[in-house]
Amino acid sequence: MKRISLFLFLSLPGGAWAQLMSGSAGMSGISFSYETRLEPPTPAIGKNGGGVLVVNNTIAHRHFCDFSSKKCFGYGLAMESLGGGQYRFTFLPLSLTPQQMEEIFDSVKGWSILQLPRNPATQVLNAGDTVALDLFVNPQTGQKIVDYIRVQGGQGRLIDAPGPTKDFSVEDASLLISEPRLSINGKLLDWKAEYGAGSSSLVSIDVPDRGRFTFSLVPRTDLGMFKAGEIRGSTMTWRWGNDEFSLNTDKRIAPGGGAYNLYVGHDVSFRSK
């Protein structure tokens, strides 16, 4: 049994929602991340916590706890690879008991387990897809606690970075591309990276039949580079034309714990030797 638990307090960034917590988990070689939001952000809620409990590498129990009311709600998640970059996500009722919650948070007794507002359907998803799932709806105000679940796929080496993206500053270090795996439109390529530099402020990769892509963490209009994606931990995603690209590495691509805007240039005529 593997437990990943978070204990966080509510912060209130600007916008129509507030982030309550975020995290990631995986089992059977499939990874996902989640971000929990309060929509709208006011009125604020009290002390809360939770995380993911993976049991026997088969079910991920995602739980969110309100310590003031001693109520816990969430869902079970079973994941199956269908091949071709697709995954079946089956959502189940949260089967954690009050006694198990007391074991996780041993200083709090008397938990009540609540069911979700509605039973989510089984879904077939691609790597990079995001699913919104209501965990709780206040019947008086309509305020919601929502999980945004992002499919990371079967690469099994996720490093996540929560929160809104931002531009890299000049004080930040360079990009690092280490042991990359590339998916296009959810399909993992049998591809060996050929890139100009492993760690630099500008990094290029050569993609078969699509030319060379060059990446930067700061705007480079002088080089014809435009904001086209984002970097979160060990994952870099961007869109070019009708294609969605996702590059996953075994190390954090950008230093620090933030999520960053990605600026992309493209040379479609380039052909590697």
MOTA-V625109 format. One record per pair of residues at least 4 apart in sequence whose ideal C-beta (glycine too) atoms are under 8 Angstrom apart, sorted by the first residue. I is the first residue (numbers start at 1). J is the second residue. D is the distance in whole Angstrom. If there is no record, write none. Layout:
i=I j=J d=D
i=I j=J d=D
This chain:
i=1 j=53 d=7
i=1 j=54 d=7
i=1 j=55 d=5
i=1 j=56 d=7
i=2 j=27 d=8
i=2 j=53 d=8
i=2 j=54 d=4
i=2 j=57 d=8
i=3 j=51 d=7
i=3 j=52 d=8
i=3 j=53 d=5
i=3 j=54 d=7
i=3 j=104 d=7
i=4 j=23 d=6
i=4 j=24 d=8
i=4 j=25 d=5
i=4 j=51 d=5
i=4 j=52 d=5
i=4 j=53 d=8
i=4 j=54 d=7
i=5 j=49 d=7
i=5 j=50 d=7
i=5 j=51 d=4
i=5 j=52 d=8
i=5 j=53 d=8
i=5 j=104 d=6
i=6 j=21 d=5
i=6 j=22 d=8
i=6 j=23 d=5
i=6 j=49 d=6
i=6 j=50 d=6
i=6 j=51 d=5
i=7 j=49 d=4
i=8 j=20 d=7
i=8 j=21 d=5
i=8 j=48 d=7
i=8 j=49 d=6
i=9 j=47 d=6
i=9 j=48 d=7
i=10 j=18 d=6
i=10 j=20 d=6
i=10 j=38 d=7
i=10 j=44 d=6
i=10 j=45 d=6
i=10 j=46 d=8
i=10 j=48 d=7
i=11 j=18 d=7
i=11 j=19 d=7
i=12 j=18 d=5
i=12 j=41 d=5
i=12 j=42 d=8
i=12 j=44 d=7
i=13 j=18 d=6
i=13 j=19 d=7
i=13 j=41 d=8
i=13 j=164 d=8
i=15 j=41 d=7
i=16 j=39 d=7
i=16 j=40 d=6
i=16 j=41 d=7
i=17 j=37 d=4
i=17 j=38 d=6
i=17 j=39 d=4
i=17 j=40 d=7
i=17 j=41 d=6
i=17 j=146 d=8
i=18 j=37 d=7
i=18 j=38 d=5
i=18 j=41 d=4
i=18 j=44 d=8
i=19 j=35 d=6
i=19 j=36 d=7
i=19 j=37 d=6
i=19 j=38 d=8
i=19 j=162 d=7
i=19 j=163 d=7
i=20 j=36 d=4
i=20 j=37 d=7
i=20 j=38 d=6
i=20 j=45 d=8
i=20 j=48 d=6
i=20 j=64 d=8
i=20 j=145 d=7
i=21 j=35 d=8
i=21 j=36 d=5
i=21 j=48 d=8
i=21 j=49 d=8
i=21 j=50 d=7
i=21 j=64 d=8
i=22 j=33 d=7
i=22 j=34 d=7
i=22 j=35 d=4
i=22 j=36 d=7
i=22 j=160 d=7
i=22 j=162 d=3
i=22 j=163 d=7
i=23 j=33 d=7
i=23 j=34 d=6
i=23 j=51 d=6
i=23 j=52 d=6
i=23 j=160 d=7
i=23 j=162 d=8
i=24 j=31 d=6
i=24 j=32 d=7
i=24 j=33 d=4
i=24 j=34 d=7
i=24 j=152 d=7
i=24 j=158 d=5
i=24 j=160 d=4
i=25 j=31 d=7
i=25 j=32 d=7
i=25 j=52 d=4
i=25 j=54 d=6
i=25 j=60 d=5
i=25 j=62 d=8
i=26 j=30 d=6
i=26 j=31 d=4
i=26 j=32 d=7
i=26 j=152 d=7
i=26 j=156 d=6
i=26 j=158 d=6
i=27 j=54 d=5
i=27 j=57 d=5
i=27 j=58 d=7
i=27 j=60 d=6
i=27 j=79 d=7
i=28 j=57 d=6
i=28 j=58 d=7
i=28 j=79 d=7
i=28 j=80 d=8
i=28 j=81 d=8
i=29 j=81 d=7
i=29 j=154 d=5
i=29 j=156 d=5
i=30 j=79 d=4
i=30 j=80 d=8
i=30 j=81 d=6
i=30 j=87 d=6
i=30 j=152 d=8
i=30 j=153 d=7
i=30 j=154 d=5
i=30 j=156 d=7
i=31 j=152 d=4
i=31 j=153 d=7
i=31 j=154 d=8
i=31 j=155 d=7
i=31 j=156 d=6
i=31 j=157 d=8
i=31 j=158 d=4
i=32 j=60 d=8
i=32 j=77 d=7
i=32 j=79 d=7
i=32 j=89 d=8
i=32 j=149 d=6
i=32 j=150 d=6
i=32 j=151 d=6
i=32 j=152 d=6
i=33 j=149 d=8
i=33 j=150 d=5
i=33 j=152 d=6
i=33 j=158 d=7
i=33 j=160 d=5
i=33 j=162 d=8
i=34 j=52 d=8
i=34 j=62 d=7
i=34 j=147 d=5
i=34 j=148 d=7
i=34 j=149 d=5
i=34 j=150 d=7
i=35 j=147 d=7
i=35 j=148 d=5
i=35 j=150 d=8
i=35 j=162 d=6
i=36 j=50 d=8
i=36 j=64 d=6
i=36 j=135 d=7
i=36 j=145 d=7
i=36 j=146 d=7
i=36 j=147 d=5
i=36 j=148 d=8
i=37 j=145 d=7
i=37 j=146 d=5
i=37 j=148 d=7
i=38 j=44 d=8
i=38 j=45 d=6
i=38 j=143 d=7
i=38 j=144 d=8
i=38 j=145 d=6
i=39 j=143 d=7
i=39 j=144 d=5
i=39 j=145 d=8
i=39 j=146 d=6
i=40 j=143 d=6
i=43 j=141 d=8
i=43 j=143 d=7
i=45 j=66 d=7
i=45 j=145 d=8
i=46 j=66 d=7
i=46 j=67 d=7
i=46 j=68 d=4
i=47 j=66 d=8
i=47 j=67 d=4
i=47 j=68 d=6
i=48 j=64 d=7
i=48 j=65 d=6
i=48 j=66 d=5
i=48 j=67 d=6
i=49 j=64 d=8
i=49 j=65 d=5
i=49 j=67 d=7
i=49 j=105 d=7
i=50 j=62 d=8
i=50 j=63 d=5
i=50 j=64 d=4
i=50 j=65 d=5
i=50 j=72 d=8
i=50 j=74 d=7
i=51 j=62 d=8
i=51 j=63 d=7
i=52 j=60 d=5
i=52 j=61 d=7
i=52 j=62 d=5
i=52 j=63 d=8
i=53 j=60 d=7
i=53 j=61 d=4
i=53 j=63 d=7
i=53 j=96 d=7
i=53 j=100 d=8
i=53 j=104 d=7
i=54 j=59 d=7
i=54 j=60 d=5
i=54 j=61 d=7
i=55 j=59 d=5
i=55 j=61 d=7
i=58 j=78 d=7
i=59 j=76 d=5
i=59 j=77 d=7
i=59 j=78 d=6
i=59 j=92 d=7
i=59 j=95 d=8
i=60 j=76 d=7
i=60 j=77 d=4
i=60 j=78 d=8
i=60 j=79 d=8
i=61 j=74 d=7
i=61 j=75 d=8
i=61 j=76 d=5
i=61 j=77 d=8
i=61 j=94 d=6
i=61 j=95 d=7
i=61 j=96 d=5
i=62 j=74 d=5
i=62 j=75 d=6
i=62 j=76 d=8
i=62 j=77 d=6
i=62 j=94 d=8
i=62 j=147 d=7
i=63 j=72 d=6
i=63 j=73 d=8
i=63 j=74 d=4
i=63 j=94 d=6
i=63 j=96 d=6
i=63 j=101 d=7
i=63 j=104 d=8
i=64 j=72 d=7
i=64 j=73 d=6
i=64 j=74 d=5
i=64 j=135 d=6
i=64 j=136 d=8
i=64 j=145 d=7
i=64 j=147 d=8
i=65 j=71 d=7
i=65 j=72 d=5
i=65 j=101 d=7
i=65 j=105 d=7
i=65 j=111 d=8
i=66 j=70 d=7
i=66 j=71 d=5
i=66 j=72 d=8
i=67 j=105 d=8
i=67 j=108 d=6
i=69 j=112 d=8
i=70 j=108 d=7
i=70 j=110 d=5
i=70 j=111 d=5
i=70 j=112 d=6
i=71 j=111 d=7
i=71 j=112 d=5
i=71 j=113 d=8
i=71 j=114 d=6
i=72 j=94 d=8
i=72 j=96 d=7
i=72 j=101 d=5
i=72 j=111 d=5
i=72 j=112 d=7
i=72 j=113 d=5
i=72 j=114 d=7
i=73 j=94 d=7
i=73 j=113 d=7
i=73 j=114 d=4
i=73 j=115 d=7
i=73 j=116 d=7
i=73 j=135 d=5
i=73 j=136 d=6
i=74 j=94 d=4
i=74 j=96 d=8
i=74 j=116 d=8
i=74 j=135 d=6
i=75 j=91 d=5
i=75 j=92 d=7
i=75 j=93 d=7
i=75 j=94 d=6
i=75 j=116 d=6
i=75 j=120 d=7
i=75 j=133 d=7
i=75 j=135 d=8
i=75 j=147 d=8
i=76 j=91 d=7
i=76 j=92 d=4
i=76 j=93 d=6
i=76 j=94 d=6
i=76 j=95 d=6
i=77 j=89 d=6
i=77 j=90 d=7
i=77 j=91 d=6
i=77 j=92 d=7
i=77 j=149 d=8
i=78 j=89 d=8
i=78 j=90 d=4
i=78 j=92 d=7
i=79 j=87 d=6
i=79 j=88 d=7
i=79 j=89 d=6
i=79 j=90 d=8
i=80 j=87 d=7
i=80 j=88 d=4
i=80 j=90 d=8
i=81 j=86 d=8
i=81 j=87 d=6
i=81 j=154 d=5
i=82 j=86 d=4
i=82 j=87 d=6
i=82 j=88 d=6
i=82 j=124 d=7
i=84 j=186 d=7
i=84 j=187 d=6
i=85 j=126 d=6
i=85 j=127 d=5
i=85 j=153 d=7
i=85 j=183 d=6
i=85 j=185 d=8
i=85 j=186 d=3
i=85 j=187 d=5
i=85 j=188 d=6
i=86 j=124 d=6
i=86 j=125 d=7
i=86 j=126 d=6
i=86 j=186 d=7
i=87 j=124 d=7
i=87 j=125 d=6
i=87 j=126 d=8
i=87 j=127 d=7
i=87 j=151 d=6
i=87 j=153 d=7
i=87 j=154 d=7
i=88 j=122 d=7
i=88 j=123 d=7
i=88 j=124 d=5
i=88 j=125 d=8
i=89 j=122 d=7
i=89 j=123 d=5
i=89 j=124 d=8
i=89 j=125 d=6
i=89 j=131 d=7
i=89 j=149 d=8
i=89 j=151 d=7
i=90 j=122 d=5
i=91 j=119 d=7
i=91 j=120 d=4
i=91 j=121 d=7
i=91 j=122 d=7
i=91 j=133 d=7
i=93 j=115 d=6
i=93 j=116 d=8
i=93 j=119 d=8
i=94 j=113 d=6
i=94 j=115 d=8
i=94 j=116 d=8
i=96 j=100 d=5
i=96 j=101 d=6
i=96 j=113 d=7
i=97 j=101 d=7
i=97 j=113 d=7
i=98 j=102 d=7
i=98 j=110 d=7
i=98 j=111 d=4
i=98 j=112 d=7
i=98 j=113 d=6
i=99 j=103 d=7
i=100 j=104 d=7
i=101 j=105 d=6
i=101 j=108 d=8
i=101 j=111 d=4
i=101 j=113 d=7
i=102 j=106 d=6
i=102 j=108 d=7
i=102 j=109 d=6
i=102 j=111 d=6
i=114 j=136 d=7
i=116 j=120 d=7
i=116 j=133 d=8
i=116 j=134 d=7
i=116 j=135 d=7
i=116 j=136 d=8
i=117 j=134 d=5
i=117 j=136 d=7
i=117 j=137 d=5
i=118 j=134 d=7
i=120 j=131 d=8
i=120 j=133 d=6
i=123 j=131 d=6
i=125 j=129 d=4
i=125 j=131 d=7
i=125 j=151 d=5
i=126 j=151 d=7
i=126 j=185 d=8
i=126 j=186 d=4
i=127 j=151 d=5
i=127 j=152 d=7
i=127 j=153 d=3
i=127 j=154 d=8
i=127 j=183 d=6
i=127 j=186 d=5
i=127 j=246 d=6
i=128 j=150 d=7
i=128 j=151 d=6
i=128 j=153 d=8
i=128 j=183 d=8
i=128 j=186 d=7
i=128 j=237 d=6
i=128 j=244 d=6
i=128 j=246 d=5
i=129 j=150 d=7
i=129 j=151 d=5
i=130 j=148 d=6
i=130 j=149 d=7
i=130 j=150 d=5
i=130 j=151 d=8
i=131 j=148 d=7
i=131 j=149 d=5
i=131 j=151 d=8
i=132 j=146 d=6
i=132 j=147 d=7
i=132 j=148 d=6
i=132 j=149 d=8
i=133 j=146 d=7
i=133 j=147 d=5
i=133 j=148 d=8
i=133 j=149 d=6
i=134 j=144 d=6
i=134 j=145 d=8
i=134 j=146 d=6
i=135 j=144 d=8
i=135 j=145 d=5
i=135 j=146 d=7
i=135 j=147 d=6
i=136 j=144 d=7
i=136 j=145 d=4
i=137 j=142 d=7
i=137 j=143 d=8
i=137 j=144 d=5
i=138 j=142 d=6
i=138 j=143 d=5
i=138 j=144 d=7
i=152 j=158 d=5
i=152 j=235 d=7
i=152 j=248 d=8
i=153 j=183 d=7
i=153 j=186 d=8
i=153 j=188 d=8
i=153 j=246 d=8
i=153 j=248 d=8
i=154 j=188 d=8
i=155 j=181 d=6
i=155 j=188 d=8
i=155 j=248 d=5
i=157 j=234 d=7
i=157 j=248 d=7
i=157 j=249 d=8
i=157 j=250 d=5
i=158 j=233 d=7
i=158 j=234 d=6
i=158 j=235 d=7
i=158 j=248 d=8
i=159 j=233 d=4
i=159 j=234 d=4
i=159 j=235 d=8
i=159 j=251 d=8
i=159 j=252 d=5
i=160 j=232 d=6
i=160 j=233 d=5
i=160 j=235 d=8
i=161 j=231 d=7
i=161 j=232 d=4
i=161 j=233 d=4
i=161 j=252 d=8
i=161 j=257 d=6
i=161 j=258 d=6
i=161 j=259 d=4
i=162 j=232 d=8
i=162 j=259 d=7
i=163 j=258 d=7
i=163 j=259 d=6
i=164 j=259 d=7
i=165 j=230 d=5
i=165 j=231 d=8
i=165 j=232 d=8
i=165 j=258 d=8
i=165 j=259 d=5
i=165 j=260 d=6
i=165 j=261 d=5
i=166 j=258 d=6
i=166 j=259 d=7
i=166 j=260 d=6
i=166 j=261 d=7
i=167 j=217 d=7
i=167 j=218 d=6
i=167 j=219 d=7
i=167 j=260 d=7
i=167 j=261 d=5
i=168 j=172 d=4
i=168 j=217 d=3
i=168 j=218 d=5
i=168 j=254 d=7
i=168 j=260 d=5
i=168 j=261 d=8
i=169 j=218 d=8
i=170 j=218 d=7
i=172 j=217 d=7
i=172 j=254 d=7
i=172 j=255 d=7
i=172 j=256 d=7
i=173 j=254 d=8
i=173 j=255 d=5
i=174 j=199 d=5
i=174 j=200 d=5
i=174 j=201 d=5
i=174 j=203 d=8
i=174 j=217 d=8
i=175 j=199 d=7
i=175 j=200 d=6
i=175 j=201 d=7
i=175 j=202 d=8
i=175 j=203 d=5
i=175 j=215 d=6
i=175 j=216 d=8
i=175 j=217 d=6
i=175 j=253 d=6
i=175 j=254 d=7
i=176 j=198 d=7
i=176 j=199 d=5
i=176 j=249 d=8
i=176 j=251 d=6
i=176 j=252 d=7
i=176 j=253 d=6
i=176 j=254 d=8
i=176 j=255 d=8
i=177 j=193 d=7
i=177 j=195 d=6
i=177 j=198 d=6
i=177 j=199 d=8
i=177 j=203 d=6
i=177 j=205 d=7
i=177 j=247 d=8
i=177 j=249 d=6
i=177 j=253 d=7
i=178 j=198 d=7
i=178 j=249 d=5
i=178 j=250 d=6
i=178 j=251 d=4
i=179 j=249 d=6
i=179 j=250 d=4
i=179 j=251 d=8
i=180 j=193 d=5
i=180 j=195 d=8
i=180 j=205 d=7
i=180 j=247 d=5
i=180 j=248 d=7
i=180 j=249 d=5
i=181 j=188 d=6
i=181 j=189 d=8
i=181 j=191 d=8
i=181 j=247 d=7
i=181 j=248 d=5
i=181 j=249 d=8
i=182 j=188 d=8
i=182 j=189 d=5
i=182 j=191 d=5
i=182 j=193 d=7
i=182 j=205 d=8
i=182 j=207 d=7
i=182 j=245 d=7
i=182 j=246 d=7
i=182 j=247 d=5
i=183 j=187 d=6
i=183 j=188 d=5
i=183 j=189 d=7
i=183 j=245 d=7
i=183 j=246 d=5
i=183 j=247 d=8
i=183 j=248 d=8
i=184 j=189 d=6
i=184 j=207 d=8
i=184 j=210 d=8
i=184 j=243 d=6
i=184 j=244 d=7
i=184 j=245 d=6
i=184 j=246 d=8
i=185 j=243 d=6
i=185 j=244 d=5
i=186 j=244 d=7
i=186 j=246 d=8
i=189 j=208 d=8
i=191 j=207 d=7
i=191 j=208 d=7
i=193 j=205 d=6
i=194 j=205 d=7
i=194 j=206 d=4
i=194 j=272 d=5
i=195 j=203 d=6
i=195 j=204 d=5
i=195 j=205 d=4
i=195 j=206 d=7
i=196 j=200 d=8
i=196 j=202 d=8
i=196 j=203 d=7
i=196 j=204 d=4
i=196 j=214 d=8
i=197 j=202 d=7
i=197 j=203 d=6
i=197 j=204 d=7
i=198 j=203 d=8
i=199 j=203 d=8
i=201 j=216 d=7
i=201 j=217 d=7
i=201 j=218 d=8
i=202 j=214 d=6
i=202 j=215 d=7
i=202 j=216 d=6
i=202 j=220 d=8
i=202 j=223 d=8
i=203 j=214 d=7
i=203 j=215 d=5
i=204 j=212 d=5
i=204 j=213 d=7
i=204 j=214 d=4
i=204 j=215 d=7
i=205 j=212 d=7
i=205 j=213 d=6
i=205 j=215 d=8
i=205 j=247 d=7
i=206 j=211 d=8
i=206 j=212 d=5
i=206 j=270 d=7
i=206 j=272 d=4
i=207 j=211 d=7
i=207 j=212 d=8
i=207 j=213 d=6
i=207 j=245 d=8
i=210 j=240 d=8
i=210 j=243 d=8
i=210 j=268 d=7
i=211 j=266 d=6
i=211 j=267 d=5
i=211 j=268 d=4
i=211 j=269 d=6
i=211 j=270 d=5
i=211 j=271 d=8
i=212 j=266 d=7
i=212 j=267 d=5
i=212 j=270 d=4
i=212 j=272 d=8
i=213 j=238 d=8
i=213 j=240 d=7
i=213 j=245 d=8
i=213 j=264 d=6
i=213 j=265 d=7
i=213 j=266 d=6
i=214 j=223 d=7
i=214 j=225 d=7
i=214 j=264 d=7
i=214 j=265 d=4
i=214 j=266 d=8
i=214 j=267 d=8
i=215 j=236 d=7
i=215 j=238 d=8
i=215 j=262 d=6
i=215 j=263 d=7
i=215 j=264 d=6
i=215 j=265 d=8
i=216 j=220 d=5
i=216 j=223 d=8
i=216 j=225 d=6
i=216 j=262 d=8
i=216 j=263 d=4
i=216 j=265 d=8
i=217 j=231 d=7
i=217 j=254 d=6
i=217 j=260 d=6
i=217 j=261 d=7
i=217 j=262 d=7
i=217 j=263 d=7
i=218 j=263 d=7
i=219 j=225 d=7
i=219 j=227 d=7
i=219 j=263 d=6
i=220 j=224 d=8
i=220 j=225 d=4
i=220 j=263 d=6
i=220 j=265 d=7
i=221 j=225 d=7
i=221 j=226 d=8
i=223 j=265 d=6
i=224 j=265 d=5
i=225 j=263 d=4
i=225 j=264 d=6
i=225 j=265 d=4
i=226 j=263 d=6
i=226 j=264 d=6
i=226 j=265 d=8
i=227 j=261 d=5
i=227 j=262 d=7
i=227 j=263 d=5
i=227 j=264 d=8
i=228 j=238 d=5
i=228 j=239 d=6
i=228 j=240 d=6
i=228 j=262 d=7
i=228 j=263 d=7
i=228 j=264 d=4
i=229 j=236 d=7
i=229 j=237 d=5
i=229 j=238 d=3
i=229 j=239 d=6
i=229 j=245 d=8
i=229 j=261 d=8
i=229 j=262 d=4
i=229 j=264 d=6
i=230 j=236 d=8
i=230 j=237 d=6
i=230 j=238 d=8
i=230 j=259 d=6
i=230 j=260 d=7
i=230 j=261 d=6
i=230 j=262 d=5
i=231 j=235 d=7
i=231 j=236 d=5
i=231 j=253 d=5
i=231 j=254 d=5
i=231 j=259 d=7
i=231 j=260 d=5
i=231 j=261 d=8
i=231 j=262 d=5
i=232 j=237 d=8
i=232 j=259 d=5
i=233 j=252 d=6
i=233 j=253 d=7
i=233 j=259 d=8
i=234 j=248 d=6
i=234 j=249 d=5
i=234 j=250 d=7
i=234 j=251 d=6
i=234 j=252 d=6
i=234 j=253 d=6
i=235 j=246 d=7
i=235 j=247 d=7
i=235 j=248 d=5
i=235 j=249 d=8
i=235 j=253 d=8
i=236 j=246 d=7
i=236 j=247 d=5
i=236 j=248 d=8
i=236 j=249 d=8
i=236 j=253 d=6
i=236 j=262 d=6
i=237 j=244 d=7
i=237 j=245 d=7
i=237 j=246 d=5
i=237 j=247 d=8
i=237 j=262 d=8
i=238 j=245 d=5
i=238 j=262 d=6
i=238 j=264 d=5
i=239 j=243 d=7
i=239 j=244 d=5
i=239 j=245 d=7
i=240 j=245 d=7
i=240 j=264 d=7
i=240 j=266 d=6
i=249 j=253 d=6
i=254 j=258 d=7
i=254 j=260 d=5
